[in-house]
Amino acid sequence: MSLSFRNEKSSGLLTVARARFAAAMALLLGAGPASAGIRWNFQTPVTPIARQIYHLQDLMFGVCVVIFVIVFGVMFYSIFAHRKSKGHKPATFHQSTTIEVIWTVIPFLILVAVAVPATATLLKMENTSDSALTVRVTGYQWKWHYDYPAQGIGFFSDLSTPVAQIENQEPKNRHYLLQVDHPLVLPVGEKIRFQITAKDVIHSWWVPSFGVKTDAIPGFVNQSWAEIDVPGTYRGQCTELCGMGHAFMPVVVKAVSQADFKKWVAAQKALMVASAAGDNTTWTEADLLSHGKAVFAANCSACHQINGQGIAGTFPPLSAGKPFSAAPAMLQKLRHRGFLTAGGHVVMGPVKNHLRIVLHGIAGTPMPSFSGQLSNADIAAVVTYERNAFGNHTGDVIQPAQVAVLR
């Protein structure tokens, strides 16, 4: 089972019983208003697969309750009514062939009753044929990339929870760590196939209301599907421990009508054209710094920290002149790139070296390549920001054209 923080419609006597049990426990434990919305059940299903999983869970819960009541009822009755102090003797029917057959056949029949619907659900989960739309989902540390091959559009989806909330400087909102800058937008009423993979380490793409939880493995493509019935916003997370930013990889899906989906696709294509135009223009220093700060917060702050201080021994700081100690192999690579002095102090180094590090990463270190994640304008902006923030005052202003040459 999983905790659900959404209001749900009761389905059957078992669900009602669970809800009443949860409410009773809340009263016994003195639960306050903050936990009033907790339900001990799955989130409300909005796809055929999710509904089958929901009902299969109800079936399993019912079977377990019946077995529990019968087994423990007989056991406690036997302990009480046939205790030695009342003169009862040990039973002698243990060698009965009939009894042996009965308690072998009954579990077999229970297993069949559960296995048939479970197998049907598993087979249906794997059937991605006749899909009207395909979406490629790629996991990165620590974000998702969504690509619509037939529509010719794609984008990254990053955590958008304010840093002040993460650092406990302001109250956390309702969707803390479950907000993104660009949600995945999907149409309702169409079968959608998800092709799921990863670029670095193993991730897992999970949306509870869809009944979808699929591993994203580098070098492999796993498939799943969903057909959403109800428009709305649905949230999930990466459920495979994938590094220090694992908690900052939410999944947000916005389900809209088919007409609104077509409008959204047209708008995304216009944005892509505008982004491409940005790579061919000359930016002002103020615009580069402003855009670079946003790019840094979305892509670099998880490792180098929002204040550029880094994490000792793992992620180097970007602050001017700050010492950095780590494994000798990492330090050697950073010195070779001109990022560290011989004494281990941080310097910005030549602009080309800095651009190459962001573009291509550093093999053998946690620094990834951003050439496939950021545009020329994004890289120009973030490098300009890094070279003029955190105590660095190089005065360098990098344009997208400079990035294009090195790319």
C-alpha positions as CSV (number, residue, x, y, z in Angstrom):
1,M,0.0,0.0,0.0
2,S,1.0,3.6,-0.3
3,L,0.0,6.8,1.3
4,S,-2.4,8.9,-0.7
5,F,-2.9,12.6,0.0
6,R,-5.9,13.0,-2.3
7,N,-9.6,12.7,-1.6
8,E,-10.8,9.4,-3.0
9,K,-14.2,7.8,-3.6
10,S,-14.8,4.7,-1.5
11,S,-14.9,1.5,-3.5
12,G,-16.6,-1.4,-1.7
13,L,-16.9,-2.5,1.8
14,L,-13.1,-3.1,2.2
15,T,-12.2,0.4,1.3
16,V,-14.8,1.8,3.7
17,A,-13.4,-0.5,6.4
18,R,-9.9,0.7,5.8
19,A,-11.0,4.4,5.9
20,R,-12.8,3.8,9.2
21,F,-9.8,2.0,10.6
22,A,-7.5,4.9,9.6
23,A,-9.9,7.4,11.1
24,A,-10.1,5.5,14.3
25,M,-6.3,5.2,14.5
26,A,-6.0,9.0,13.9
27,L,-8.3,9.7,16.8
28,L,-6.4,7.3,19.0
29,L,-3.1,8.8,18.2
30,G,-4.4,12.3,18.6
31,A,-3.8,13.3,14.9
32,G,-4.2,16.9,14.2
33,P,-5.5,18.8,11.2
34,A,-2.3,18.3,9.2
35,S,-3.0,14.6,8.8
36,A,-6.7,14.9,8.2
37,G,-6.3,14.2,4.5
38,I,-4.3,11.0,4.8
39,R,-5.9,7.9,3.4
40,W,-4.3,4.5,3.7
41,N,-4.8,3.5,0.1
42,F,-3.6,4.1,-3.5
43,Q,-4.2,7.4,-5.2
44,T,-7.4,7.6,-7.2
45,P,-6.8,5.6,-10.4
46,V,-7.4,7.5,-13.7
47,T,-6.3,4.8,-16.2
48,P,-7.5,1.3,-16.9
49,I,-4.3,-0.3,-15.6
50,A,-4.4,1.7,-12.4
51,R,-8.0,0.6,-11.8
52,Q,-7.1,-3.0,-12.3
53,I,-4.2,-2.6,-9.9
54,Y,-6.5,-0.9,-7.4
55,H,-9.1,-3.7,-7.6
56,L,-6.4,-6.4,-7.4
57,Q,-5.1,-4.8,-4.2
58,D,-8.6,-4.9,-2.8
59,L,-8.9,-8.6,-3.7
60,M,-5.6,-9.4,-2.1
61,F,-6.5,-7.4,1.0
62,G,-9.8,-9.3,1.3
63,V,-8.1,-12.7,0.9
64,C,-5.6,-11.8,3.6
65,V,-8.3,-10.6,6.0
66,V,-10.3,-13.8,5.5
67,I,-7.3,-16.0,6.0
68,F,-6.2,-14.0,9.1
69,V,-9.7,-14.3,10.7
70,I,-10.0,-18.0,10.1
71,V,-6.5,-19.0,11.1
72,F,-6.2,-16.9,14.2
73,G,-9.8,-17.5,15.1
74,V,-9.2,-21.3,15.1
75,M,-5.9,-20.9,16.9
76,F,-7.2,-18.7,19.7
77,Y,-10.3,-20.8,20.1
78,S,-8.2,-24.0,20.3
79,I,-5.8,-22.4,22.9
80,F,-8.8,-21.3,25.0
81,A,-11.2,-24.2,24.7
82,H,-8.8,-27.1,24.5
83,R,-6.2,-26.1,27.1
84,K,-4.5,-28.8,29.2
85,S,-6.0,-27.4,32.4
86,K,-9.4,-28.5,31.2
87,G,-8.2,-32.1,30.7
88,H,-7.8,-32.1,26.9
89,K,-5.3,-34.4,25.3
90,P,-3.2,-33.7,22.1
91,A,-4.9,-34.4,18.9
92,T,-4.3,-37.7,17.0
93,F,-5.5,-36.8,13.5
94,H,-2.1,-35.5,12.2
95,Q,-1.7,-38.6,10.1
96,S,-5.0,-38.2,8.3
97,T,-4.7,-38.2,4.6
98,T,-8.0,-36.4,4.2
99,I,-6.8,-33.5,6.3
100,E,-3.5,-33.3,4.4
101,V,-5.4,-33.1,1.1
102,I,-7.7,-30.4,2.4
103,W,-5.0,-28.1,3.6
104,T,-3.1,-28.6,0.4
105,V,-6.0,-28.0,-2.0
106,I,-7.4,-24.9,-0.2
107,P,-4.2,-22.9,-0.6
108,F,-3.9,-24.0,-4.2
109,L,-7.4,-22.8,-5.0
110,I,-6.7,-19.5,-3.2
111,L,-3.5,-19.1,-5.3
112,V,-5.4,-19.7,-8.5
113,A,-8.1,-17.2,-7.6
114,V,-5.4,-14.6,-7.1
115,A,-3.1,-15.6,-9.9
116,V,-5.6,-15.4,-12.7
117,P,-6.5,-11.7,-12.3
118,A,-2.9,-10.8,-11.4
119,T,-1.6,-12.5,-14.6
120,A,-4.3,-10.7,-16.7
121,T,-3.2,-7.4,-15.3
122,L,0.5,-8.0,-15.9
123,L,-0.2,-9.1,-19.5
124,K,-2.3,-6.0,-20.1
125,M,0.4,-3.7,-18.6
126,E,2.9,-5.0,-21.2
127,N,0.6,-4.5,-24.2
128,T,1.7,-1.2,-25.8
129,S,0.3,-1.9,-29.2
130,D,-2.2,0.4,-31.0
131,S,-0.8,3.5,-29.2
132,A,-1.9,6.9,-30.6
133,L,1.0,8.8,-29.1
134,T,4.6,7.9,-28.2
135,V,6.6,9.8,-25.6
136,R,10.3,9.1,-24.9
137,V,11.2,9.6,-21.2
138,T,14.9,9.9,-20.4
139,G,16.3,10.2,-16.9
140,Y,19.2,12.4,-16.1
141,Q,20.9,13.3,-12.8
142,W,18.5,14.9,-11.7
143,K,15.8,15.8,-14.2
144,W,13.6,14.2,-16.9
145,H,13.7,14.8,-20.6
146,Y,10.5,14.3,-22.6
147,D,10.5,13.9,-26.3
148,Y,7.5,13.6,-28.7
149,P,9.0,12.1,-31.9
150,A,5.9,12.5,-34.1
151,Q,5.4,16.1,-33.0
152,G,9.1,17.0,-33.3
153,I,9.3,18.6,-29.8
154,G,11.2,17.9,-26.6
155,F,12.2,19.6,-23.4
156,F,13.7,19.1,-19.9
157,S,11.6,19.0,-16.8
158,D,13.4,20.4,-13.7
159,L,12.4,20.8,-10.1
160,S,10.9,24.3,-9.5
161,T,10.5,24.2,-5.7
162,P,12.0,27.4,-4.4
163,V,15.5,27.0,-2.9
164,A,14.3,29.0,0.2
165,Q,11.8,26.2,1.0
166,I,14.4,23.5,0.6
167,E,16.7,25.3,2.9
168,N,13.9,25.9,5.5
169,Q,13.9,29.6,5.0
170,E,10.2,29.8,4.2
171,P,7.2,27.6,4.8
172,K,6.8,24.6,2.4
173,N,3.8,24.6,0.2
174,R,1.4,21.8,-0.6
175,H,3.4,20.4,-3.5
176,Y,6.8,20.7,-1.9
177,L,9.4,18.8,-4.1
178,L,6.6,17.9,-6.5
179,Q,6.7,21.0,-8.7
180,V,8.5,21.3,-12.1
181,D,9.1,24.1,-14.5
182,H,7.8,22.2,-17.5
183,P,5.3,19.4,-16.9
184,L,4.7,16.6,-19.3
185,V,1.5,17.4,-21.2
186,L,-0.7,14.5,-22.5
187,P,-4.1,14.2,-24.1
188,V,-7.0,12.4,-22.4
189,G,-8.8,9.6,-24.2
190,E,-5.8,8.3,-26.1
191,K,-3.5,5.4,-25.5
192,I,0.0,6.8,-24.9
193,R,3.1,4.6,-25.1
194,F,6.1,5.6,-22.9
195,Q,9.6,4.6,-24.0
196,I,11.7,4.9,-20.9
197,T,15.5,5.0,-20.6
198,A,18.4,6.9,-18.9
199,K,21.6,8.7,-19.8
200,D,23.7,8.2,-16.7
201,V,22.5,5.9,-13.8
202,I,19.3,3.9,-13.2
203,H,16.2,5.9,-12.5
204,S,12.6,4.9,-12.2
205,W,9.6,6.9,-13.7
206,W,6.5,6.6,-11.4
207,V,3.1,8.1,-11.6
208,P,0.8,6.4,-9.0
209,S,-2.5,7.5,-10.5
210,F,-1.5,6.0,-13.9
211,G,-0.4,2.7,-12.4
212,V,3.0,3.2,-14.1
213,K,6.3,2.6,-12.5
214,T,9.1,1.7,-14.9
215,D,12.8,1.5,-14.5
216,A,14.9,3.9,-16.7
217,I,18.2,2.0,-17.4
218,P,21.1,3.3,-19.5
219,G,21.4,1.4,-22.7
220,F,18.0,-0.2,-22.4
221,V,14.5,1.0,-23.4
222,N,11.6,-0.2,-21.3
223,Q,8.0,0.4,-22.3
224,S,4.8,1.2,-20.5
225,W,1.5,2.8,-21.4
226,A,-1.5,4.8,-20.1
227,E,-4.8,6.0,-21.3
228,I,-5.9,8.9,-19.1
229,D,-9.6,9.3,-18.4
230,V,-9.8,12.4,-16.3
231,P,-8.1,15.8,-17.1
232,G,-6.0,17.1,-14.3
233,T,-2.5,17.3,-12.8
234,Y,-0.9,14.1,-11.6
235,R,2.4,13.9,-9.7
236,G,5.0,11.2,-9.1
237,Q,8.7,10.8,-8.5
238,C,11.9,8.9,-9.3
239,T,11.7,5.8,-7.2
240,E,15.2,4.4,-7.8
241,L,18.0,5.8,-5.6
242,C,20.1,7.7,-8.2
243,G,22.4,10.0,-6.2
244,M,22.3,13.0,-3.9
245,G,19.7,14.7,-6.0
246,H,17.3,11.7,-6.0
247,A,14.7,13.6,-3.9
248,F,14.7,16.4,-6.4
249,M,13.4,14.5,-9.4
250,P,9.6,14.8,-9.4
251,V,7.3,13.8,-12.2
252,V,4.4,16.1,-13.0
253,V,1.9,15.3,-15.8
254,K,-0.8,17.6,-17.0
255,A,-3.7,15.8,-18.7
256,V,-5.7,18.0,-21.1
257,S,-8.3,17.6,-23.8
258,Q,-7.1,16.6,-27.3
259,A,-7.9,20.1,-28.6
260,D,-5.9,21.7,-25.9
261,F,-3.0,19.3,-26.5
262,K,-2.9,20.3,-30.2
263,K,-2.7,24.0,-29.1
264,W,0.1,23.2,-26.6
265,V,2.1,21.4,-29.3
266,A,1.8,24.4,-31.6
267,A,3.0,26.7,-28.8
268,Q,6.0,24.4,-28.0
269,K,7.1,24.5,-31.6
270,A,7.0,28.3,-31.6
271,L,9.1,28.3,-28.4
272,M,11.6,26.0,-30.0
273,V,11.9,28.4,-33.0
274,A,12.4,31.3,-30.6
275,S,15.1,29.4,-28.7
276,A,17.0,28.6,-31.9
277,A,16.8,32.3,-32.8
278,G,18.4,33.1,-29.4
279,D,21.5,31.1,-30.3
280,N,22.0,33.4,-33.3
281,T,21.7,36.7,-31.5
282,T,24.1,38.8,-29.4
283,W,23.0,39.0,-25.7
284,T,23.6,41.9,-23.3
285,E,25.6,41.2,-20.2
286,A,22.6,41.8,-18.0
287,D,20.5,39.3,-20.0
288,L,23.2,36.7,-19.8
289,L,23.6,37.1,-16.1
290,S,19.9,36.9,-15.5
291,H,19.4,33.9,-17.7
292,G,22.6,32.3,-16.4
293,K,21.4,32.5,-12.8
294,A,18.2,30.6,-13.7
295,V,20.2,28.0,-15.7
296,F,22.6,27.5,-12.8
297,A,19.8,27.1,-10.3
298,A,18.1,24.4,-12.5
299,N,21.1,22.5,-13.6
300,C,24.2,23.1,-11.4
301,S,23.1,24.0,-7.9
302,A,22.4,20.4,-6.8
303,C,26.1,19.7,-6.9
304,H,27.9,23.1,-6.7
305,Q,25.2,24.4,-4.3
306,I,23.1,27.6,-4.9
307,N,25.9,29.7,-3.3
308,G,28.7,28.1,-5.3
309,Q,30.3,26.6,-2.2
310,G,30.2,23.0,-3.5
311,I,30.5,19.9,-1.3
312,A,33.9,19.1,0.2
313,G,35.6,16.1,-1.4
314,T,32.9,15.5,-4.0
315,F,31.8,18.7,-5.9
316,P,34.3,21.5,-6.3
317,P,33.3,25.0,-5.3
318,L,33.0,27.8,-7.8
319,S,33.9,30.6,-5.3
320,A,37.1,32.4,-6.2
321,G,40.2,31.2,-4.4
322,K,38.4,28.6,-2.3
323,P,40.5,25.5,-1.6
324,F,39.1,22.1,-2.7
325,S,40.4,18.7,-1.4
326,A,39.3,15.4,-3.0
327,A,40.8,12.2,-4.4
328,P,44.1,12.7,-6.1
329,A,42.8,11.5,-9.5
330,M,40.0,14.0,-9.4
331,L,42.3,16.9,-8.4
332,Q,44.7,15.9,-11.2
333,K,41.9,16.1,-13.8
334,L,40.8,19.5,-12.5
335,R,44.3,20.9,-12.5
336,H,44.8,19.6,-16.1
337,R,41.6,21.5,-17.1
338,G,43.0,24.7,-15.5
339,F,40.3,24.7,-12.8
340,L,42.7,24.4,-9.8
341,T,46.0,26.0,-8.9
342,A,48.9,23.7,-7.9
343,G,47.9,24.4,-4.3
344,G,44.3,23.3,-4.8
345,H,42.6,26.7,-4.9
346,V,39.8,27.3,-7.4
347,V,40.3,29.6,-10.4
348,M,38.1,30.2,-13.3
349,G,40.9,29.5,-15.8
350,P,40.7,30.3,-19.6
351,V,37.2,30.8,-21.0
352,K,37.6,27.9,-23.6
353,N,38.5,25.4,-20.8
354,H,35.5,26.5,-18.8
355,L,33.2,26.1,-21.9
356,R,34.6,22.7,-22.7
357,I,34.0,21.5,-19.2
358,V,30.4,22.5,-19.3
359,L,29.9,21.2,-22.8
360,H,31.7,17.9,-22.5
361,G,32.1,17.2,-18.8
362,I,35.1,15.6,-17.2
363,A,35.5,11.9,-17.6
364,G,36.1,10.0,-14.3
365,T,34.4,12.7,-12.2
366,P,30.8,13.5,-11.4
367,M,30.8,16.4,-13.9
368,P,28.5,15.4,-16.7
369,S,28.3,16.7,-20.3
370,F,25.6,19.4,-20.9
371,S,26.0,19.5,-24.7
372,G,22.8,17.5,-25.1
373,Q,20.9,19.2,-22.4
374,L,21.6,23.0,-22.8
375,S,21.4,25.2,-25.9
376,N,24.3,27.4,-26.9
377,A,22.6,30.4,-25.3
378,D,22.1,28.5,-22.1
379,I,25.7,27.5,-21.8
380,A,26.9,31.0,-22.7
381,A,24.7,32.5,-20.0
382,V,25.6,30.0,-17.3
383,V,29.4,30.3,-17.9
384,T,29.1,34.1,-18.0
385,Y,27.2,33.9,-14.6
386,E,29.7,31.6,-13.0
387,R,32.6,33.8,-14.1
388,N,31.0,36.9,-12.6
389,A,29.4,35.5,-9.4
390,F,30.5,33.9,-6.1
391,G,33.3,36.4,-5.8
392,N,34.6,35.9,-9.3
393,H,34.9,39.2,-11.2
394,T,36.5,38.2,-14.5
395,G,34.3,40.6,-16.5
396,D,34.0,37.9,-19.2
397,V,30.9,38.0,-21.4
398,I,30.4,34.9,-23.5
399,Q,28.1,34.8,-26.5
400,P,26.3,31.8,-28.0
401,A,28.5,32.0,-31.1
402,Q,31.5,31.2,-29.0
403,V,29.8,28.1,-27.7
404,A,28.8,27.0,-31.2
405,V,32.5,27.1,-32.3
406,L,33.5,24.7,-29.6
407,R,30.5,22.5,-29.9
